[in-house]
Structure formats: structure tokens, C-alpha cells
Amino acid sequence: MSTAAIGEQRQTTLPADISEAAGLKPGDQVDWRFEDGEIRGRKLSRPRWTKAQALRAIEQSPLRFTASWEQLKEETR
């Protein structure tokens, strides 16, 4: 059995054997639920974008720089 304490701000650290068994890595998200008197966590899968999908999202984004990187550096000095 693996145990972990709950801190004052309701935070805890998963034991290494549990996180390894679940395949959890830093940055992964876990969906927590309370069911049948038990706390259950489920690893959420991260959507993986292809390079083409990422470039398309950047092109379609309304958040674009209108200046070059060099111009931005000069303006912020």
C-alpha cells in the first residue's frame, strides 16, 4: 500500500510507484472523482498535434505579431 499526506492547501504528492504504474509524467492532467466512497483519478490524454495542424492553428490565430522579432526587441528596449 502506498500512502501520502494531504497538506494544508489540500495538495499531495503521488507516490512514485503509483505515478509510474499510471504512466504519469510532469504536465499530465488527472481527472479526479469521488465514487462509491473512493477517490479515483484518471489520466487525461493530451491531444497531439501534427506539425501541419500546429502551423494551421498559428496561421488562423487572431493573435499575430505584425512586426518582426528584431522590431519587437528594439521596441521593448
HUBEL-V751865 format. One record per residue. RES is the residue in one letter. PSI is psi in whole degrees, -180 to 180 (* if undefined). NEAR is the number of other C-alpha atoms within 10 Angstrom. Layout:
res | psi | near
RES | PSI | NEAR
RES | PSI | NEAR
This chain:
res | psi | near
M | 136 | 3
S | 136 | 8
T | 157 | 9
A | 146 | 10
A | 153 | 10
I | 127 | 10
G | 179 | 9
E | -31 | 7
Q | 25 | 6
R | 27 | 7
Q | 150 | 10
T | 165 | 11
T | 128 | 11
L | 137 | 14
P | 145 | 11
A | -41 | 11
D | -33 | 10
I | -48 | 13
S | -37 | 14
E | -42 | 11
A | -34 | 8
A | -8 | 12
G | 27 | 10
L | 140 | 16
K | 159 | 9
P | 134 | 6
G | -17 | 7
D | 153 | 11
Q | 146 | 14
V | 132 | 13
D | 119 | 9
W | 140 | 11
R | 154 | 11
F | 110 | 9
E | 135 | 8
D | 39 | 7
G | 9 | 6
E | 147 | 8
I | 126 | 9
R | 135 | 12
G | 141 | 13
R | 126 | 11
K | 129 | 14
L | 137 | 11
S | 141 | 9
R | 132 | 9
P | 132 | 6
R | 124 | 8
W | 145 | 10
T | 166 | 9
K | -41 | 9
A | -41 | 9
Q | -41 | 11
A | -44 | 12
L | -39 | 12
R | -41 | 11
A | -40 | 12
I | -44 | 12
E | -35 | 11
Q | -10 | 10
S | 137 | 9
P | -11 | 8
L | 88 | 8
R | 146 | 9
F | 136 | 8
T | -6 | 8
A | 161 | 10
S | 167 | 9
W | -41 | 10
E | -41 | 8
Q | -41 | 10
L | -41 | 12
K | -43 | 10
E | -41 | 9
E | -26 | 9
T | 5 | 6
R | * | 5
